[in-house]
Amino acid sequence: MTIKKTLLGATAALAFASAAQADVLFWSTQANPVEESQAMREQVLAGAGQAVDYQSNEGGPWLTRLQAEIQANKGTIGLLGALHGDFAALPADDMADLSSVDLGDVKVNAAFQKLATLGTDGQPYLPWMQASYIMAANKKALEYLPAGADIDALTYDQLIEWTANVETATGEKKFGFPAGPKGLKHRFFQGYLYPSYTNGVVRTFKSDAAVVAWEKFKELWSHTNPGSTNYGFLQEQLLSDEVWIAFDHSSRLANAFNERPDDFVAFPAPAGPTGRGFMPVIAGIAIPKTAPDMEASKALIAYMMKPETQIATLRATNFFPVVDVALPDDLPPSVKAAGDAIAKMSGSADANPGLLPAGLGDKSGAFSQVFTDTFERIVLGGQDIRMVLDEQGAVLNGIMQETGAKCWAPDAPSEGACPVE
């Protein structure tokens, strides 16, 4: 009897272990808040057609477990979810090539899919979801658009002309820029202005093209509300009518669209000579080479990329789709407006993504300060552009050499530390 009970217990334990192993472990750095993780499990992954164990962690524990499994050449992680920079810091051959995953007729954003190759001939990860910064305008400003201008395909020259037209008509500077202490101005320079004019960020920091970029921004600043040096969340100035045209992160414009959805429009950032620079926050999904069931993991990836799953992910995380899909009408006005603008921006023929800085460690703040100082010296202080770029370029190069951080898009790849050329 004792032997029989022991055998039954052992069998049950084996069955439990087998069932546990059948779950695909989705090991992620995204959807960390409890409510988002719960929404991922209940609203997104419940329809996957297989058992999925979604576990969200901070970057440190996420990487530690992954590296341990890679070193052991055996693992339990079936799917990885993380930001582009996390994947870029890993050896590409630690991840399975996803080129053969059958996505059916799903159309993935081409620019993001190219970034996800990590410079290899394969597909170490696939883009999963995105967030970004956009433009917004009061509809009262639309009548002053330059002749022939398409608000969804503006150039910087057209934006400058538009803001000038508004100033002439109203007698007020109605462009708003987040240049305050809590504003995200550095992201504009890193992800929008520099990619649009120099096709780089670090390598091209003090280039002749960068001089032109700062000249253009000074033109735009001449039509910018002087209160911008105190602005941090442009939704406030849009709602107060202090500004009619604005740039900011989509989340910092949300209240304007939610409170007065009929009064505002969202649209893509403008383009320059080297494309429509924009800074996407790209999260991706990958399969570690040690995944216990490669086919189950690939099936889960195909499910995550379906348009309906992408919409469910948007509802759960407020991150936007990376596939071609129409957003439903029952989303909050701010989500619908931002989603449409982000889709047009990232899907434009001239899209030129400028990624978040990566590999800088505790020097990330110092890196961003270089761009803030450059703005303050050139635009606010009126100092000579070439002189400032040369001096700040030396500071930037020192940061890159100290950290050893490699180049990220749109800069060309580097073997070692990304150089200021």
C-alpha positions as CSV (number, residue, x, y, z in Angstrom):
1,M,0.0,0.0,0.0
2,T,2.8,2.4,0.9
3,I,4.6,1.5,-2.3
4,K,1.4,2.1,-4.3
5,K,0.9,5.5,-2.7
6,T,4.5,6.4,-3.4
7,L,4.2,5.4,-7.1
8,L,0.9,7.4,-7.4
9,G,2.6,10.4,-5.8
10,A,5.6,10.1,-8.1
11,T,3.3,9.9,-11.1
12,A,1.3,12.9,-10.0
13,A,4.5,14.9,-9.5
14,L,5.7,13.9,-12.9
15,A,2.4,14.9,-14.4
16,F,2.5,18.2,-12.6
17,A,6.0,18.9,-13.8
18,S,5.1,17.9,-17.4
19,A,2.1,20.3,-17.3
20,A,4.3,23.1,-15.9
21,Q,6.9,22.5,-18.6
22,A,4.1,22.7,-21.2
23,D,3.5,26.3,-20.3
24,V,5.5,28.7,-22.5
25,L,7.4,31.0,-20.1
26,F,7.2,34.5,-21.5
27,W,10.1,36.3,-19.7
28,S,9.6,40.1,-20.1
29,T,10.8,43.5,-19.0
30,Q,7.5,45.0,-20.1
31,A,4.1,45.5,-18.5
32,N,5.7,45.7,-15.1
33,P,2.7,47.3,-13.2
34,V,0.5,44.6,-11.6
35,E,-2.6,45.7,-13.5
36,E,-0.7,45.6,-16.8
37,S,0.8,42.1,-16.1
38,Q,-2.7,40.9,-15.1
39,A,-4.2,42.4,-18.3
40,M,-1.5,40.7,-20.4
41,R,-2.4,37.3,-18.9
42,E,-6.2,37.7,-18.9
43,Q,-6.8,39.9,-22.0
44,V,-3.9,39.2,-24.3
45,L,-2.5,35.7,-23.7
46,A,-5.7,33.9,-22.7
47,G,-6.5,33.5,-26.4
48,A,-3.1,32.1,-27.4
49,G,-4.3,28.6,-27.8
50,Q,-1.7,27.3,-25.4
51,A,-0.7,27.8,-21.7
52,V,1.5,30.8,-21.3
53,D,3.2,31.9,-18.1
54,Y,3.8,35.7,-18.4
55,Q,6.4,36.9,-16.0
56,S,7.5,40.5,-15.9
57,N,10.7,41.6,-14.3
58,E,13.1,44.5,-14.0
59,G,16.0,44.5,-16.4
60,G,18.6,43.1,-14.0
61,P,16.8,39.9,-13.0
62,W,15.6,39.4,-16.5
63,L,19.1,39.4,-17.9
64,T,20.6,37.3,-15.0
65,R,18.2,34.4,-15.6
66,L,18.6,34.6,-19.4
67,Q,22.4,34.6,-19.2
68,A,22.4,31.7,-16.8
69,E,20.3,29.6,-19.1
70,I,22.4,30.5,-22.1
71,Q,25.6,29.5,-20.3
72,A,24.0,26.2,-19.2
73,N,22.9,25.6,-22.7
74,K,19.5,24.5,-21.3
75,G,16.6,26.6,-20.3
76,T,12.9,27.1,-19.4
77,I,12.4,30.5,-21.0
78,G,10.2,30.1,-24.1
79,L,9.8,33.7,-25.2
80,L,11.6,37.0,-24.4
81,G,10.0,40.4,-24.3
82,A,12.3,43.5,-23.9
83,L,13.2,46.9,-25.4
84,H,15.4,47.1,-28.5
85,G,18.4,48.2,-26.5
86,D,18.1,45.1,-24.3
87,F,18.3,42.9,-27.4
88,A,21.0,45.0,-29.0
89,A,23.2,44.4,-25.9
90,L,23.0,40.6,-26.3
91,P,24.9,38.4,-28.7
92,A,22.6,37.9,-31.7
93,D,23.4,34.2,-31.8
94,D,21.9,33.7,-28.3
95,M,18.5,34.1,-30.0
96,A,16.8,31.9,-32.6
97,D,16.5,33.2,-36.1
98,L,12.8,34.2,-36.5
99,S,13.0,34.6,-40.3
100,S,11.1,31.3,-40.7
101,V,8.2,32.2,-38.4
102,D,5.0,32.2,-40.5
103,L,3.1,35.5,-39.8
104,G,0.6,34.9,-42.6
105,D,-0.5,38.1,-44.2
106,V,0.5,40.3,-41.3
107,K,2.3,43.4,-42.4
108,V,5.1,44.4,-40.0
109,N,6.5,47.9,-39.9
110,A,9.4,47.6,-42.3
111,A,11.7,50.1,-40.6
112,F,11.3,48.4,-37.2
113,Q,11.7,44.9,-38.7
114,K,15.0,46.1,-40.3
115,L,16.2,47.4,-36.9
116,A,15.3,44.1,-35.4
117,T,17.9,42.3,-37.6
118,L,20.6,43.9,-35.3
119,G,22.8,44.2,-38.3
120,T,22.8,40.4,-39.0
121,D,21.4,38.5,-42.0
122,G,18.8,36.9,-39.8
123,Q,15.9,38.1,-37.5
124,P,17.1,37.7,-33.9
125,Y,13.9,39.4,-32.6
126,L,10.7,40.8,-34.0
127,P,9.2,44.2,-33.1
128,W,6.3,43.8,-30.7
129,M,4.9,47.2,-29.7
130,Q,5.9,50.9,-29.7
131,A,5.4,54.3,-28.1
132,S,6.6,57.7,-29.4
133,Y,6.5,61.5,-29.4
134,I,4.2,63.3,-31.8
135,M,2.9,66.7,-32.9
136,A,-0.5,68.1,-31.9
137,A,-2.4,71.2,-33.1
138,N,-5.5,73.2,-32.3
139,K,-7.8,73.0,-35.3
140,K,-7.8,76.8,-35.3
141,A,-4.2,76.7,-36.6
142,L,-5.1,74.5,-39.7
143,E,-6.2,77.4,-41.9
144,Y,-2.7,78.8,-41.6
145,L,-0.9,75.8,-43.0
146,P,1.3,76.6,-46.0
147,A,-0.2,76.2,-49.4
148,G,0.0,72.6,-50.6
149,A,1.2,71.3,-47.2
150,D,0.0,67.9,-46.0
151,I,-0.2,67.9,-42.2
152,D,0.7,64.2,-42.2
153,A,3.8,64.7,-44.3
154,L,5.2,68.1,-43.2
155,T,8.8,69.2,-43.6
156,Y,10.6,71.3,-41.1
157,D,10.6,74.2,-43.5
158,Q,6.8,73.9,-43.8
159,L,6.5,73.7,-40.0
160,I,8.5,76.9,-39.7
161,E,6.4,78.6,-42.3
162,W,3.2,77.5,-40.5
163,T,4.3,78.8,-37.1
164,A,5.3,82.1,-38.8
165,N,1.9,82.3,-40.5
166,V,0.1,81.8,-37.2
167,E,2.2,84.5,-35.5
168,T,1.5,86.9,-38.3
169,A,-2.2,86.3,-38.1
170,T,-2.6,86.3,-34.3
171,G,0.3,88.5,-33.3
172,E,1.3,85.8,-30.9
173,K,4.0,83.0,-30.9
174,K,1.8,79.9,-30.8
175,F,4.3,77.1,-31.2
176,G,5.0,75.2,-27.9
177,F,8.1,73.2,-27.1
178,P,8.9,71.3,-23.9
179,A,12.0,73.2,-22.9
180,G,11.3,73.4,-19.2
181,P,13.2,71.6,-16.4
182,K,10.8,68.6,-16.7
183,G,10.5,68.8,-20.5
184,L,11.7,66.1,-22.8
185,K,13.6,68.5,-25.1
186,H,16.7,66.3,-25.2
187,R,14.7,63.5,-26.9
188,F,13.6,65.9,-29.6
189,F,17.2,66.7,-30.5
190,Q,18.4,63.1,-30.2
191,G,15.5,61.4,-32.0
192,Y,14.0,64.0,-34.3
193,L,16.2,66.9,-35.3
194,Y,19.5,65.1,-35.7
195,P,18.2,62.0,-37.6
196,S,16.2,64.4,-39.9
197,Y,19.2,66.5,-40.8
198,T,22.3,64.4,-40.2
199,N,21.2,60.8,-40.4
200,G,22.9,60.2,-37.1
201,V,23.2,61.4,-33.5
202,V,26.7,60.7,-32.1
203,R,28.9,60.3,-35.2
204,T,27.3,63.4,-36.8
205,F,27.0,65.5,-33.7
206,K,29.3,68.3,-34.8
207,S,29.0,67.8,-38.6
208,D,28.2,70.5,-41.1
209,A,24.7,69.0,-41.4
210,A,24.3,69.5,-37.6
211,V,25.1,73.2,-38.1
212,V,22.3,73.4,-40.6
213,A,20.0,71.5,-38.1
214,W,20.6,74.0,-35.4
215,E,20.2,77.0,-37.8
216,K,16.7,75.6,-38.7
217,F,15.8,75.0,-35.1
218,K,16.7,78.6,-34.3
219,E,14.3,79.7,-37.1
220,L,11.6,77.6,-35.5
221,W,12.4,79.0,-32.0
222,S,11.9,82.5,-33.4
223,H,8.2,81.7,-33.6
224,T,8.0,79.7,-30.4
225,N,6.2,80.9,-27.3
226,P,8.9,82.2,-24.9
227,G,7.1,80.5,-22.1
228,S,8.4,77.2,-23.5
229,T,11.4,77.4,-21.3
230,N,8.9,76.5,-18.5
231,Y,6.8,73.9,-20.3
232,G,6.9,70.3,-19.3
233,F,3.6,68.8,-20.4
234,L,2.2,70.6,-23.5
235,Q,-1.3,69.3,-22.9
236,E,-1.7,72.2,-20.4
237,Q,-0.8,74.9,-22.9
238,L,-2.9,73.4,-25.6
239,L,-5.9,73.4,-23.3
240,S,-5.3,76.9,-22.2
241,D,-4.9,78.1,-25.8
242,E,-1.5,79.4,-24.9
243,V,-0.1,77.4,-27.8
244,W,-1.8,76.1,-30.9
245,I,1.0,73.8,-32.3
246,A,3.1,71.5,-30.1
247,F,5.6,68.7,-29.8
248,D,5.7,66.3,-26.9
249,H,5.4,62.6,-25.8
250,S,2.0,61.2,-26.6
251,S,1.3,60.6,-22.9
252,R,2.0,64.3,-22.2
253,L,-0.6,65.4,-24.7
254,A,-3.3,62.9,-23.6
255,N,-5.4,65.2,-21.5
256,A,-5.9,67.7,-24.3
257,F,-7.4,65.0,-26.6
258,N,-9.4,63.3,-23.8
259,E,-11.0,66.6,-22.5
260,R,-11.6,68.3,-25.9
261,P,-11.3,65.6,-28.6
262,D,-13.0,67.7,-31.3
263,D,-10.6,70.6,-30.9
264,F,-7.2,69.0,-31.6
265,V,-5.4,66.9,-34.2
266,A,-2.4,64.7,-33.8
267,F,0.1,64.3,-36.6
268,P,3.6,63.0,-37.4
269,A,6.8,64.9,-36.7
270,P,8.2,66.8,-39.7
271,A,10.9,65.6,-42.1
272,G,14.3,67.0,-43.0
273,P,16.9,66.3,-45.7
274,T,17.7,62.8,-44.3
275,G,14.2,61.6,-43.6
276,R,11.4,61.8,-41.0
277,G,13.4,61.4,-37.8
278,F,11.4,60.1,-34.8
279,M,12.2,58.3,-31.6
280,P,10.2,55.1,-31.2
281,V,10.3,53.2,-27.9
282,I,10.4,49.8,-29.5
283,A,9.7,46.6,-27.5
284,G,10.4,43.3,-29.2
285,I,10.0,39.6,-28.8
286,A,12.6,36.9,-29.3
287,I,13.2,33.2,-28.6
288,P,16.3,32.2,-26.7
289,K,18.3,29.4,-28.4
290,T,17.7,27.3,-25.2
291,A,13.9,27.4,-25.5
292,P,12.5,24.0,-24.4
293,D,9.9,23.9,-27.2
294,M,10.9,25.9,-30.2
295,E,7.7,25.3,-32.1
296,A,5.4,26.3,-29.3
297,S,7.5,29.5,-28.9
298,K,7.2,30.3,-32.6
299,A,3.4,29.7,-32.5
300,L,3.2,32.2,-29.6
301,I,5.2,34.8,-31.6
302,A,2.8,34.4,-34.5
303,Y,-0.1,34.9,-32.2
304,M,1.4,38.0,-30.6
305,M,1.8,39.6,-34.1
306,K,-1.8,39.1,-35.1
307,P,-3.6,42.5,-35.6
308,E,-6.3,41.5,-33.0
309,T,-3.6,40.6,-30.5
310,Q,-1.8,43.8,-31.1
311,I,-5.0,45.8,-30.3
312,A,-5.4,43.7,-27.1
313,T,-1.8,44.5,-26.2
314,L,-2.5,48.2,-26.8
315,R,-5.5,48.1,-24.4
316,A,-3.4,46.3,-21.8
317,T,-0.2,48.3,-22.0
318,N,-0.9,51.6,-23.9
319,F,1.9,50.6,-26.3
320,F,0.9,50.9,-29.9
321,P,0.8,48.2,-32.7
322,V,3.8,47.6,-35.0
323,V,1.7,45.9,-37.7
324,D,-0.8,47.4,-40.2
325,V,-4.1,47.5,-38.3
326,A,-7.0,49.9,-38.0
327,L,-7.6,51.1,-34.5
328,P,-11.1,50.5,-33.1
329,D,-13.4,53.4,-32.4
330,D,-14.0,52.6,-28.7
331,L,-10.5,53.6,-27.6
332,P,-10.0,56.7,-25.5
333,P,-9.6,59.8,-27.8
334,S,-6.0,60.3,-26.8
335,V,-5.1,56.7,-27.7
336,K,-6.9,56.8,-31.0
337,A,-5.3,60.2,-32.0
338,A,-1.8,59.3,-31.0
339,G,-2.1,55.8,-32.4
340,D,-3.0,57.1,-35.8
341,A,-0.2,59.7,-35.8
342,I,2.4,57.2,-34.7
343,A,1.3,54.7,-37.3
344,K,1.6,57.3,-40.1
345,M,5.0,58.5,-38.8
346,S,6.5,55.1,-38.4
347,G,5.0,53.8,-41.6
348,S,6.0,56.7,-43.8
349,A,8.3,56.1,-46.7
350,D,10.9,58.5,-45.3
351,A,10.7,57.2,-41.7
352,N,14.2,57.4,-40.1
353,P,14.0,56.0,-36.5
354,G,16.4,57.5,-33.9
355,L,16.5,55.0,-31.1
356,L,16.8,55.6,-27.4
357,P,20.5,55.8,-26.3
358,A,21.8,52.4,-25.3
359,G,24.8,51.1,-23.4
360,L,25.5,54.3,-21.4
361,G,24.9,52.9,-18.0
362,D,24.9,55.6,-15.3
363,K,26.1,58.1,-18.0
364,S,22.7,58.4,-19.6
365,G,22.0,61.6,-17.8
366,A,25.3,63.1,-18.8
367,F,24.7,62.1,-22.4
368,S,21.3,63.9,-22.5
369,Q,22.8,66.9,-20.7
370,V,25.1,67.5,-23.7
371,F,22.1,68.1,-25.9
372,T,20.4,70.3,-23.3
373,D,23.6,72.4,-22.9
374,T,24.0,72.6,-26.6
375,F,20.4,73.9,-27.0
376,E,20.8,76.4,-24.2
377,R,24.1,77.8,-25.5
378,I,23.1,78.0,-29.2
379,V,19.4,78.8,-29.0
380,L,19.0,80.6,-25.7
381,G,22.5,82.0,-25.4
382,G,23.0,82.9,-29.0
383,Q,26.5,81.5,-29.1
384,D,28.3,80.5,-32.3
385,I,27.0,77.1,-33.5
386,R,30.3,75.7,-34.8
387,M,32.1,76.7,-31.6
388,V,29.5,75.1,-29.4
389,L,29.3,71.9,-31.4
390,D,33.1,71.5,-31.3
391,E,33.2,72.0,-27.6
392,Q,30.2,69.9,-26.7
393,G,31.3,67.3,-29.2
394,A,34.5,66.8,-27.1
395,V,32.4,66.3,-24.0
396,L,30.1,63.8,-25.9
397,N,33.1,61.9,-27.2
398,G,34.5,61.6,-23.7
399,I,31.3,60.0,-22.5
400,M,31.2,57.5,-25.4
401,Q,34.8,56.5,-24.9
402,E,34.4,56.1,-21.1
403,T,31.3,53.9,-21.5
404,G,32.4,52.1,-24.6
405,A,28.8,52.3,-25.9
406,K,28.5,51.3,-29.5
407,C,26.6,53.3,-32.0
408,W,22.8,52.9,-32.4
409,A,20.5,53.8,-35.2
410,P,20.5,55.9,-37.3
411,D,24.3,56.1,-36.7
412,A,26.3,53.5,-38.6
413,P,27.3,50.5,-36.5
414,S,30.7,50.7,-34.6
415,E,33.0,47.9,-33.5
416,G,33.8,49.8,-30.2
417,A,32.7,53.0,-28.7
418,C,30.7,55.2,-31.0
419,P,32.9,58.1,-32.1
420,V,32.1,61.7,-32.6
421,E,33.5,62.3,-36.1
